[in-house]
Amino acid sequence: MPNQRELAQLTQTVMDGNGWLEDSALRLVENLGLEALVVTRGGDGMSLFEKTEQGVRRVDIPTMAKSVYDVTGAGDTAIAAFAAAVASGSSLETAVRLANLAAGIKVGKRGTACVSSLELMDSAREEWAGHSKLENEASLSSETRTQDHRAQRARPAVTQHLTKV
């Protein structure tokens, strides 16, 4: 999940005009044989480039940040939310939308901060109300509850293991 600057460096492209992002992303998808690529675009949100039978589909997702206090850790937050969503069976587009929401919540906090599943659920309900294309709220709610439950079960085992080391 490179940001725009990292994508430009990877593809040795100059960030100039409107076409460079898509050209660079398509080149990287083709050269590395990727099924999909997500590029973070700072205040402009994120872009998903996903291979389909018709070619590479681009989905631009505008930023969901209400206010920006600190971008420290926003990329890490986005990657974690994306990975959790994909691991729980979400489509790539839904996973990117969740990652974008999570990053938007994080930048509204000072310093390195966590985004809870409840914050993410509340934000998703607010942002996605009436969007039939996105997975329904029950699915999102179930995914985040399952993740919370797994995390709560894993915590004692991890703590127990760490105390033995």
N, CA, C and O atoms as a DFTB+ gen file, in Angstrom:
660 C
 N C O
     1  1       0.858      -1.171       0.000
     2  2       0.000       0.000       0.000
     3  2       0.907       1.238       0.000
     4  3       1.038       1.911       1.022
     5  1       1.523       1.531      -1.129
     6  2       2.391       2.711      -1.177
     7  2       1.576       4.007      -1.197
     8  3       0.415       4.023      -1.606
     9  1       2.205       5.080      -0.752
    10  2       1.581       6.381      -0.948
    11  2       2.018       6.887      -2.326
    12  3       2.807       6.233      -3.007
    13  1       1.510       8.035      -2.729
    14  2       1.817       8.555      -4.069
    15  2       3.313       8.741      -4.299
    16  3       3.837       8.373      -5.350
    17  1       3.991       9.310      -3.316
    18  2       5.428       9.560      -3.447
    19  2       6.191       8.249      -3.606
    20  3       7.095       8.151      -4.436
    21  1       5.828       7.243      -2.813
    22  2       6.490       5.935      -2.894
    23  2       6.221       5.275      -4.244
    24  3       7.114       4.648      -4.813
    25  1       4.989       5.412      -4.764
    26  2       4.662       4.851      -6.079
    27  2       5.510       5.516      -7.159
    28  3       6.039       4.841      -8.042
    29  1       5.638       6.837      -7.087
    30  2       6.455       7.557      -8.068
    31  2       7.905       7.069      -8.016
    32  3       8.539       6.901      -9.058
    33  1       8.429       6.843      -6.814
    34  2       9.801       6.349      -6.672
    35  2       9.931       4.932      -7.218
    36  3      10.894       4.620      -7.918
    37  1       8.963       4.076      -6.898
    38  2       8.995       2.685      -7.363
    39  2       8.995       2.578      -8.880
    40  3       9.666       1.721      -9.454
    41  1       8.234       3.460      -9.524
    42  2       8.080       3.393     -10.977
    43  2       8.953       4.409     -11.700
    44  3       8.895       4.529     -12.923
    45  1       9.759       5.140     -10.938
    46  2      10.634       6.176     -11.497
    47  2       9.847       7.134     -12.386
    48  3      10.212       7.401     -13.531
    49  1       8.749       7.642     -11.817
    50  2       7.836       8.536     -12.516
    51  2       7.834       9.891     -11.833
    52  3       7.996       9.986     -10.617
    53  1       7.653      10.927     -12.615
    54  2       7.504      12.273     -12.075
    55  2       6.024      12.491     -11.758
    56  3       5.156      12.222     -12.589
    57  1       5.749      12.979     -10.551
    58  2       4.367      13.247     -10.132
    59  2       3.911      14.547     -10.798
    60  3       3.996      15.622     -10.203
    61  1       3.432      14.438     -12.025
    62  2       3.074      15.620     -12.785
    63  2       1.742      15.397     -13.491
    64  3       1.564      14.403     -14.195
    65  1       0.821      16.312     -13.305
    66  2      -0.465      16.220     -13.985
    67  2      -1.382      15.188     -13.360
    68  3      -1.163      14.730     -12.239
    69  1      -2.414      14.832     -14.110
    70  2      -3.427      13.914     -13.599
    71  2      -3.197      12.454     -13.988
    72  3      -3.669      11.556     -13.291
    73  1      -2.490      12.202     -15.076
    74  2      -2.379      10.843     -15.586
    75  2      -1.283       9.987     -14.984
    76  3      -1.292       8.767     -15.150
    77  1      -0.339      10.601     -14.288
    78  2       0.819       9.848     -13.818
    79  2       0.437       8.741     -12.846
    80  3       1.029       7.663     -12.883
    81  1      -0.553       8.988     -11.966
    82  2      -0.926       8.016     -10.939
    83  2      -1.435       6.727     -11.572
    84  3      -0.970       5.637     -11.238
    85  1      -2.381       6.854     -12.476
    86  2      -2.940       5.662     -13.115
    87  2      -1.893       4.943     -13.957
    88  3      -1.788       3.718     -13.903
    89  1      -1.116       5.699     -14.736
    90  2      -0.067       5.080     -15.556
    91  2       0.928       4.312     -14.696
    92  3       1.303       3.187     -15.025
    93  1       1.353       4.922     -13.595
    94  2       2.325       4.282     -12.703
    95  2       1.738       3.051     -12.031
    96  3       2.397       2.016     -11.931
    97  1       0.495       3.166     -11.572
    98  2      -0.154       2.033     -10.906
    99  2      -0.336       0.867     -11.876
   100  3      -0.068      -0.282     -11.528
   101  1      -0.787       1.163     -13.081
   102  2      -0.985       0.097     -14.072
   103  2       0.343      -0.573     -14.416
   104  3       0.408      -1.793     -14.568
   105  1       1.384       0.218     -14.535
   106  2       2.709      -0.337     -14.833
   107  2       3.172      -1.262     -13.713
   108  3       3.700      -2.342     -13.976
   109  1       2.975      -0.841     -12.462
   110  2       3.393      -1.658     -11.325
   111  2       2.570      -2.947     -11.243
   112  3       3.120      -4.018     -10.987
   113  1       1.267      -2.847     -11.459
   114  2       0.397      -4.034     -11.453
   115  2       0.869      -5.035     -12.511
   116  3       0.974      -6.232     -12.243
   117  1       1.146      -4.539     -13.693
   118  2       1.584      -5.422     -14.784
   119  2       2.986      -5.984     -14.538
   120  3       3.199      -7.189     -14.672
   121  1       3.936      -5.128     -14.181
   122  2       5.330      -5.569     -14.006
   123  2       5.502      -6.568     -12.874
   124  3       6.336      -7.469     -12.966
   125  1       4.720      -6.420     -11.800
   126  2       4.851      -7.321     -10.657
   127  2       3.812      -8.444     -10.659
   128  3       3.840      -9.319      -9.792
   129  1       2.901      -8.421     -11.628
   130  2       1.862      -9.453     -11.693
   131  2       0.897      -9.395     -10.524
   132  3       0.440     -10.430     -10.039
   133  1       0.585      -8.190     -10.068
   134  2      -0.307      -8.019      -8.919
   135  2      -1.767      -8.201      -9.319
   136  3      -2.154      -7.885     -10.444
   137  1      -2.563      -8.705      -8.401
   138  2      -4.010      -8.774      -8.609
   139  2      -4.645      -7.432      -8.294
   140  3      -5.672      -7.069      -8.869
   141  1      -4.028      -6.696      -7.376
   142  2      -4.561      -5.393      -6.981
   143  2      -3.452      -4.558      -6.367
   144  3      -2.437      -5.075      -5.901
   145  1      -3.676      -3.251      -6.381
   146  2      -2.756      -2.298      -5.768
   147  2      -3.591      -1.194      -5.143
   148  3      -4.515      -0.672      -5.765
   149  1      -3.258      -0.844      -3.909
   150  2      -3.905       0.277      -3.227
   151  2      -2.860       1.366      -3.053
   152  3      -1.759       1.113      -2.565
   153  1      -3.212       2.575      -3.455
   154  2      -2.313       3.715      -3.318
   155  2      -2.991       4.739      -2.415
   156  3      -4.128       5.141      -2.663
   157  1      -2.287       5.156      -1.370
   158  2      -2.838       6.202      -0.504
   159  2      -2.486       7.551      -1.117
   160  3      -1.375       7.759      -1.605
   161  1      -3.468       8.475      -1.080
   162  2      -3.299       9.777      -1.733
   163  2      -3.445      10.931      -0.751
   164  3      -3.909      12.010      -1.120
   165  1      -3.048      10.704       0.508
   166  2      -3.106      11.773       1.507
   167  2      -4.506      12.335       1.660
   168  3      -5.465      11.593       1.870
   169  1      -4.618      13.642       1.554
   170  2      -5.900      14.318       1.709
   171  2      -6.912      14.004       0.624
   172  3      -8.082      14.369       0.741
   173  1      -6.472      13.330      -0.434
   174  2      -7.390      12.950      -1.518
   175  2      -7.951      11.542      -1.351
   176  3      -8.757      11.104      -2.172
   177  1      -7.545      10.829      -0.311
   178  2      -8.090       9.497      -0.051
   179  2      -7.192       8.373      -0.531
   180  3      -5.975       8.413      -0.350
   181  1      -7.806       7.370      -1.144
   182  2      -7.080       6.187      -1.620
   183  2      -7.611       5.776      -2.982
   184  3      -8.738       6.107      -3.351
   185  1      -6.784       5.051      -3.725
   186  2      -7.203       4.495      -5.006
   187  2      -6.905       3.008      -5.017
   188  3      -5.822       2.571      -4.629
   189  1      -7.883       2.241      -5.468
   190  2      -7.736       0.803      -5.655
   191  2      -7.618       0.531      -7.144
   192  3      -8.452       0.985      -7.927
   193  1      -6.603      -0.196      -7.535
   194  2      -6.432      -0.659      -8.911
   195  2      -6.527      -2.179      -8.835
   196  3      -5.646      -2.833      -8.277
   197  1      -7.603      -2.744      -9.401
   198  2      -7.878      -4.171      -9.259
   199  2      -8.056      -4.816     -10.625
   200  3      -8.822      -4.330     -11.457
   201  1      -7.335      -5.924     -10.851
   202  2      -7.463      -6.656     -12.113
   203  2      -8.842      -7.303     -12.202
   204  3      -9.315      -7.923     -11.250
   205  1      -9.470      -7.147     -13.352
   206  2     -10.742      -7.807     -13.644
   207  2     -10.609      -8.463     -15.017
   208  3      -9.575      -8.337     -15.672
   209  1     -11.648      -9.156     -15.444
   210  2     -11.621      -9.763     -16.779
   211  2     -11.575      -8.701     -17.876
   212  3     -11.090      -8.964     -18.977
   213  1     -12.074      -7.510     -17.579
   214  2     -12.099      -6.426     -18.553
   215  2     -10.837      -5.560     -18.516
   216  3     -10.702      -4.647     -19.330
   217  1      -9.936      -5.821     -17.615
   218  2      -8.730      -5.010     -17.464
   219  2      -8.560      -4.600     -16.014
   220  3      -9.052      -5.273     -15.109
   221  1      -7.866      -3.502     -15.795
   222  2      -7.650      -3.018     -14.433
   223  2      -8.690      -1.939     -14.134
   224  3      -8.800      -0.939     -14.843
   225  1      -9.441      -2.170     -13.072
   226  2     -10.494      -1.248     -12.636
   227  2      -9.914      -0.318     -11.578
   228  3      -9.208      -0.753     -10.667
   229  1     -10.226       0.977     -11.715
   230  2      -9.768       1.959     -10.728
   231  2     -10.971       2.453      -9.930
   232  3     -11.999       2.835     -10.488
   233  1     -10.811       2.433      -8.611
   234  2     -11.835       2.966      -7.715
   235  2     -11.162       4.010      -6.831
   236  3     -10.260       3.691      -6.057
   237  1     -11.608       5.257      -6.952
   238  2     -11.089       6.335      -6.106
   239  2     -12.018       6.515      -4.923
   240  3     -13.233       6.634      -5.084
   241  1     -11.442       6.534      -3.740
   242  2     -12.208       6.673      -2.500
   243  2     -11.744       7.953      -1.825
   244  3     -10.594       8.045      -1.395
   245  1     -12.630       8.949      -1.727
   246  2     -12.223      10.223      -1.124
   247  2     -11.918      10.064       0.356
   248  3     -12.419       9.150       1.010
   249  1     -11.101      10.952       0.872
   250  2     -10.745      10.897       2.285
   251  2     -11.987      11.031       3.159
   252  3     -12.959      11.691       2.791
   253  1     -11.933      10.396       4.312
   254  2     -13.035      10.457       5.262
   255  2     -12.647      11.245       6.505
   256  3     -13.417      11.323       7.461
   257  1     -11.450      11.830       6.491
   258  2     -10.988      12.571       7.661
   259  2     -11.838      13.825       7.855
   260  3     -12.051      14.594       6.919
   261  1     -12.310      14.014       9.061
   262  2     -13.093      15.204       9.394
   263  2     -12.152      16.355       9.745
   264  3     -12.386      17.499       9.355
   265  1     -11.094      16.045      10.478
   266  2     -10.076      17.022      10.836
   267  2      -8.751      16.282      10.954
   268  3      -8.714      15.104      11.308
   269  1      -7.676      16.979      10.657
   270  2      -6.360      16.344      10.687
   271  2      -5.516      16.999      11.777
   272  3      -5.211      18.191      11.719
   273  1      -5.143      16.186      12.779
   274  2      -4.278      16.657      13.850
   275  2      -2.876      16.087      13.716
   276  3      -1.893      16.780      13.979
   277  1      -2.777      14.808      13.304
   278  2      -1.475      14.153      13.274
   279  2      -1.565      12.946      12.348
   280  3      -2.397      12.063      12.560
   281  1      -0.714      12.901      11.322
   282  2      -0.757      11.791      10.370
   283  2       0.140      10.626      10.782
   284  3       0.192       9.614      10.083
   285  1       0.841      10.753      11.895
   286  2       1.729       9.696      12.370
   287  2       0.942       8.396      12.542
   288  3      -0.036       8.353      13.289
   289  1       1.363       7.359      11.864
   290  2       0.729       6.053      12.008
   291  2      -0.499       5.837      11.138
   292  3      -1.107       4.769      11.201
   293  1      -0.880       6.815      10.331
   294  2      -2.082       6.660       9.500
   295  2      -1.915       5.532       8.481
   296  3      -2.847       4.764       8.243
   297  1      -0.735       5.433       7.884
   298  2      -0.488       4.368       6.912
   299  2      -0.526       2.997       7.565
   300  3      -1.087       2.054       7.008
   301  1       0.072       2.886       8.746
   302  2       0.051       1.619       9.485
   303  2      -1.383       1.237       9.840
   304  3      -1.772       0.073       9.741
   305  1      -2.158       2.231      10.256
   306  2      -3.564       1.993      10.600
   307  2      -4.332       1.503       9.374
   308  3      -5.124       0.565       9.462
   309  1      -4.090       2.144       8.231
   310  2      -4.769       1.755       6.995
   311  2      -4.426       0.318       6.605
   312  3      -5.307      -0.459       6.237
   313  1      -3.153      -0.027       6.688
   314  2      -2.728      -1.385       6.327
   315  2      -3.346      -2.414       7.269
   316  3      -3.806      -3.467       6.826
   317  1      -3.357      -2.113       8.562
   318  2      -3.939      -3.044       9.533
   319  2      -5.431      -3.246       9.290
   320  3      -5.920      -4.375       9.323
   321  1      -6.147      -2.167       9.050
   322  2      -7.592      -2.274       8.804
   323  2      -7.865      -3.025       7.506
   324  3      -8.778      -3.847       7.436
   325  1      -7.072      -2.738       6.482
   326  2      -7.226      -3.426       5.197
   327  2      -6.986      -4.926       5.367
   328  3      -7.783      -5.740       4.898
   329  1      -5.903      -5.290       6.028
   330  2      -5.568      -6.704       6.222
   331  2      -6.646      -7.425       7.030
   332  3      -7.032      -8.545       6.698
   333  1      -7.126      -6.783       8.082
   334  2      -8.168      -7.401       8.910
   335  2      -9.444      -7.610       8.101
   336  3     -10.095      -8.647       8.223
   337  1      -9.799      -6.638       7.286
   338  2     -11.022      -6.753       6.478
   339  2     -10.890      -7.860       5.432
   340  3     -11.814      -8.652       5.247
   341  1      -9.751      -7.916       4.753
   342  2      -9.540      -8.969       3.745
   343  2      -9.530     -10.341       4.424
   344  3     -10.124     -11.293       3.919
   345  1      -8.853     -10.435       5.572
   346  2      -8.787     -11.715       6.292
   347  2     -10.161     -12.189       6.751
   348  3     -10.397     -13.390       6.887
   349  1     -11.062     -11.248       6.987
   350  2     -12.399     -11.638       7.446
   351  2     -13.378     -11.817       6.290
   352  3     -14.571     -12.020       6.516
   353  1     -12.880     -11.745       5.042
   354  2     -13.711     -12.075       3.899
   355  2     -14.315     -10.901       3.150
   356  3     -15.133     -11.115       2.255
   357  1     -13.949      -9.682       3.473
   358  2     -14.475      -8.520       2.750
   359  2     -13.902      -8.457       1.343
   360  3     -12.811      -8.965       1.085
   361  1     -14.641      -7.833       0.438
   362  2     -14.123      -7.576      -0.901
   363  2     -12.979      -6.582      -0.784
   364  3     -12.860      -5.887       0.225
   365  1     -12.139      -6.510      -1.806
   366  2     -11.028      -5.563      -1.775
   367  2     -11.541      -4.130      -1.686
   368  3     -10.969      -3.315      -0.963
   369  1     -12.602      -3.817      -2.407
   370  2     -13.135      -2.457      -2.358
   371  2     -13.630      -2.103      -0.958
   372  3     -13.358      -1.010      -0.460
   373  1     -14.352      -3.018      -0.325
   374  2     -14.818      -2.765       1.034
   375  2     -13.643      -2.643       1.989
   376  3     -13.658      -1.800       2.886
   377  1     -12.624      -3.476       1.807
   378  2     -11.440      -3.413       2.666
   379  2     -10.738      -2.066       2.533
   380  3     -10.288      -1.500       3.530
   381  1     -10.642      -1.553       1.314
   382  2     -10.010      -0.241       1.106
   383  2     -10.866       0.851       1.738
   384  3     -10.336       1.785       2.340
   385  1     -12.174       0.741       1.608
   386  2     -13.060       1.741       2.221
   387  2     -12.919       1.732       3.748
   388  3     -12.912       2.789       4.379
   389  1     -12.808       0.545       4.335
   390  2     -12.592       0.448       5.784
   391  2     -11.230       1.025       6.175
   392  3     -11.110       1.730       7.176
   393  1     -10.215       0.719       5.380
   394  2      -8.871       1.248       5.646
   395  2      -8.882       2.774       5.587
   396  3      -8.251       3.439       6.408
   397  1      -9.591       3.311       4.627
   398  2      -9.699       4.757       4.468
   399  2     -10.411       5.385       5.663
   400  3      -9.999       6.432       6.164
   401  1     -11.481       4.737       6.113
   402  2     -12.186       5.223       7.308
   403  2     -11.279       5.181       8.533
   404  3     -11.219       6.139       9.303
   405  1     -10.578       4.069       8.705
   406  2      -9.699       3.914       9.871
   407  2      -8.605       4.982       9.859
   408  3      -8.316       5.582      10.895
   409  1      -7.999       5.221       8.703
   410  2      -6.964       6.252       8.609
   411  2      -7.559       7.628       8.896
   412  3      -6.921       8.461       9.541
   413  1      -8.777       7.866       8.419
   414  2      -9.446       9.137       8.678
   415  2      -9.709       9.368      10.157
   416  3      -9.611      10.494      10.645
   417  1     -10.042       8.308      10.862
   418  2     -10.257       8.411      12.313
   419  2      -8.924       8.680      13.003
   420  3      -8.834       9.536      13.884
   421  1      -7.887       7.943      12.597
   422  2      -6.573       8.058      13.237
   423  2      -6.017       9.468      13.121
   424  3      -5.502      10.002      14.103
   425  1      -6.106      10.094      11.934
   426  2      -5.505      11.425      11.766
   427  2      -6.234      12.488      12.584
   428  3      -5.727      13.595      12.762
   429  1      -7.411      12.154      13.075
   430  2      -8.145      13.052      13.961
   431  2      -7.687      12.966      15.399
   432  3      -8.218      13.662      16.265
   433  1      -6.703      12.114      15.665
   434  2      -6.160      11.942      17.017
   435  2      -4.717      12.409      17.034
   436  3      -4.037      12.377      16.008
   437  1      -4.260      12.833      18.168
   438  2      -2.870      13.286      18.298
   439  2      -1.944      12.114      18.622
   440  3      -2.302      11.221      19.390
   441  1      -0.760      12.128      18.030
   442  2       0.238      11.099      18.293
   443  2      -0.131       9.760      17.682
   444  3      -1.078       9.650      16.902
   445  1       0.629       8.755      18.048
   446  2       0.283       7.409      17.590
   447  2      -0.911       6.961      18.415
   448  3      -0.877       7.002      19.645
   449  1      -1.950       6.539      17.744
   450  2      -3.187       6.198      18.443
   451  2      -3.850       5.016      17.756
   452  3      -3.651       4.770      16.566
   453  1      -4.636       4.298      18.528
   454  2      -5.377       3.153      17.993
   455  2      -6.764       3.589      17.550
   456  3      -7.318       4.570      18.047
   457  1      -7.306       2.843      16.611
   458  2      -8.686       3.013      16.182
   459  2      -9.421       1.749      16.598
   460  3      -9.066       0.653      16.164
   461  1     -10.432       1.890      17.428
   462  2     -11.163       0.709      17.896
   463  2     -12.173       0.260      16.847
   464  3     -12.575       1.033      15.977
   465  1     -12.569      -0.991      16.946
   466  2     -13.578      -1.512      16.018
   467  2     -14.903      -0.774      16.194
   468  3     -15.646      -0.605      15.227
   469  1     -15.208      -0.335      17.411
   470  2     -16.446       0.421      17.627
   471  2     -16.389       1.777      16.937
   472  3     -17.377       2.211      16.344
   473  1     -15.250       2.446      17.007
   474  2     -15.093       3.715      16.284
   475  2     -15.268       3.490      14.785
   476  3     -15.917       4.278      14.098
   477  1     -14.686       2.413      14.295
   478  2     -14.767       2.092      12.876
   479  2     -16.207       1.779      12.468
   480  3     -16.677       2.240      11.428
   481  1     -16.898       0.998      13.286
   482  2     -18.304       0.672      12.990
   483  2     -19.169       1.926      12.974
   484  3     -19.981       2.107      12.067
   485  1     -19.001       2.789      13.967
   486  2     -19.794       4.016      14.028
   487  2     -19.535       4.894      12.811
   488  3     -20.466       5.447      12.225
   489  1     -18.278       5.017      12.440
   490  2     -17.921       5.826      11.284
   491  2     -18.477       5.220      10.001
   492  3     -18.966       5.942       9.132
   493  1     -18.404       3.900       9.881
   494  2     -18.929       3.224       8.692
   495  2     -20.437       3.415       8.581
   496  3     -20.946       3.681       7.492
   497  1     -21.145       3.287       9.673
   498  2     -22.602       3.504       9.650
   499  2     -22.924       4.910       9.171
   500  3     -23.820       5.114       8.352
   501  1     -22.184       5.868       9.690
   502  2     -22.408       7.273       9.350
   503  2     -22.087       7.550       7.875
   504  3     -22.868       8.199       7.179
   505  1     -20.956       7.065       7.410
   506  2     -20.496       7.351       6.050
   507  2     -21.223       6.549       4.985
   508  3     -21.431       7.043       3.877
   509  1     -21.615       5.313       5.301
   510  2     -22.153       4.427       4.287
   511  2     -23.669       4.298       4.321
   512  3     -24.223       3.465       3.603
   513  1     -24.337       5.072       5.111
   514  2     -25.802       4.988       5.185
   515  2     -26.380       5.128       3.780
   516  3     -26.128       6.117       3.091
   517  1     -27.156       4.133       3.363
   518  2     -27.823       4.185       2.066
   519  2     -27.011       3.705       0.884
   520  3     -27.505       3.748      -0.243
   521  1     -25.781       3.247       1.091
   522  2     -24.968       2.741      -0.016
   523  2     -25.210       1.242      -0.173
   524  3     -24.629       0.438       0.556
   525  1     -26.059       0.870      -1.113
   526  2     -26.381      -0.550      -1.286
   527  2     -25.217      -1.341      -1.862
   528  3     -25.155      -2.559      -1.694
   529  1     -24.288      -0.663      -2.544
   530  2     -23.152      -1.361      -3.148
   531  2     -22.220      -1.941      -2.086
   532  3     -21.584      -2.970      -2.311
   533  1     -22.140      -1.291      -0.948
   534  2     -21.238      -1.754       0.107
   535  2     -21.896      -2.859       0.919
   536  3     -23.121      -2.963       0.973
   537  1     -21.076      -3.672       1.543
   538  2     -21.606      -4.755       2.356
   539  2     -22.454      -4.188       3.476
   540  3     -22.163      -3.119       4.011
   541  1     -23.513      -4.918       3.830
   542  2     -24.473      -4.367       4.797
   543  2     -23.897      -4.265       6.207
   544  3     -22.890      -4.886       6.548
   545  1     -24.573      -3.466       6.996
   546  2     -24.109      -3.155       8.349
   547  2     -23.999      -4.412       9.216
   548  3     -23.103      -4.518      10.053
   549  1     -24.905      -5.348       9.013
   550  2     -24.862      -6.575       9.810
   551  2     -23.570      -7.333       9.557
   552  3     -22.984      -7.886      10.487
   553  1     -23.122      -7.364       8.309
   554  2     -21.873      -8.034       7.975
   555  2     -20.700      -7.318       8.627
   556  3     -19.831      -7.955       9.223
   557  1     -20.674      -5.999       8.514
   558  2     -19.607      -5.217       9.129
   559  2     -19.592      -5.414      10.631
   560  3     -18.540      -5.625      11.235
   561  1     -20.773      -5.342      11.225
   562  2     -20.881      -5.489      12.671
   563  2     -20.398      -6.873      13.102
   564  3     -19.690      -7.006      14.100
   565  1     -20.778      -7.890      12.355
   566  2     -20.369      -9.254      12.674
   567  2     -18.856      -9.409      12.555
   568  3     -18.222     -10.030      13.408
   569  1     -18.270      -8.835      11.480
   570  2     -16.821      -8.926      11.285
   571  2     -16.071      -8.281      12.441
   572  3     -15.128      -8.864      12.977
   573  1     -16.486      -7.090      12.823
   574  2     -15.741      -6.386      13.870
   575  2     -15.947      -7.041      15.222
   576  3     -15.021      -7.077      16.032
   577  1     -17.148      -7.565      15.488
   578  2     -17.365      -8.271      16.748
   579  2     -16.489      -9.513      16.806
   580  3     -15.911      -9.812      17.851
   581  1     -16.384     -10.245      15.692
   582  2     -15.541     -11.434      15.639
   583  2     -14.084     -11.057      15.875
   584  3     -13.384     -11.743      16.619
   585  1     -13.617      -9.972      15.250
   586  2     -12.233      -9.529      15.437
   587  2     -11.988      -9.145      16.884
   588  3     -10.952      -9.495      17.449
   589  1     -12.938      -8.421      17.502
   590  2     -12.800      -8.046      18.909
   591  2     -12.713      -9.289      19.785
   592  3     -11.882      -9.364      20.691
   593  1     -13.588     -10.276      19.504
   594  2     -13.618     -11.497      20.301
   595  2     -12.292     -12.251      20.175
   596  3     -11.736     -12.717      21.169
   597  1     -11.789     -12.365      18.932
   598  2     -10.516     -13.059      18.716
   599  2      -9.384     -12.340      19.438
   600  3      -8.536     -12.972      20.068
   601  1      -9.380     -11.014      19.341
   602  2      -8.325     -10.235      20.002
   603  2      -8.387     -10.415      21.511
   604  3      -7.349     -10.547      22.159
   605  1      -9.577     -10.423      22.075
   606  2      -9.718     -10.588      23.521
   607  2      -9.263     -11.975      23.958
   608  3      -8.651     -12.124      25.015
   609  1      -9.561     -12.994      23.145
   610  2      -9.128     -14.356      23.480
   611  2      -7.627     -14.490      23.349
   612  3      -7.002     -15.207      24.131
   613  1      -7.029     -13.807      22.366
   614  2      -5.586     -13.941      22.113
   615  2      -4.758     -13.197      23.158
   616  3      -3.649     -13.624      23.480
   617  1      -5.276     -12.102      23.688
   618  2      -4.511     -11.276      24.627
   619  2      -3.957     -12.065      25.810
   620  3      -2.762     -11.962      26.088
   621  1      -4.776     -12.851      26.522
   622  2      -4.214     -13.595      27.655
   623  2      -3.115     -14.574      27.240
   624  3      -2.117     -14.724      27.946
   625  1      -3.295     -15.242      26.097
   626  2      -2.285     -16.199      25.638
   627  2      -0.985     -15.487      25.305
   628  3       0.093     -15.975      25.644
   629  1      -1.075     -14.349      24.650
   630  2       0.117     -13.587      24.307
   631  2       0.792     -13.085      25.579
   632  3       2.010     -13.192      25.724
   633  1       0.012     -12.547      26.483
   634  2       0.553     -12.037      27.751
   635  2       1.217     -13.160      28.528
   636  3       2.302     -12.984      29.080
   637  1       0.564     -14.313      28.570
   638  2       1.105     -15.460      29.269
   639  2       2.440     -15.884      28.643
   640  3       3.397     -16.171      29.364
   641  1       2.508     -15.924      27.319
   642  2       3.715     -16.294      26.623
   643  2       4.833     -15.288      26.904
   644  3       5.974     -15.680      27.150
   645  1       4.511     -14.007      26.868
   646  2       5.520     -12.981      27.084
   647  2       6.077     -12.988      28.494
   648  3       7.249     -12.674      28.703
   649  1       5.252     -13.341      29.456
   650  2       5.738     -13.380      30.835
   651  2       6.684     -14.549      31.060
   652  3       7.500     -14.513      31.981
   653  1       6.587     -15.581      30.238
   654  2       7.489     -16.722      30.362
   655  2       8.852     -16.433      29.745
   656  3       9.847     -17.061      30.109
   657  1       8.901     -15.482      28.810
   658  2      10.150     -15.196      28.078
   659  2      11.103     -14.383      28.889
   660  3      12.194     -14.061      28.420
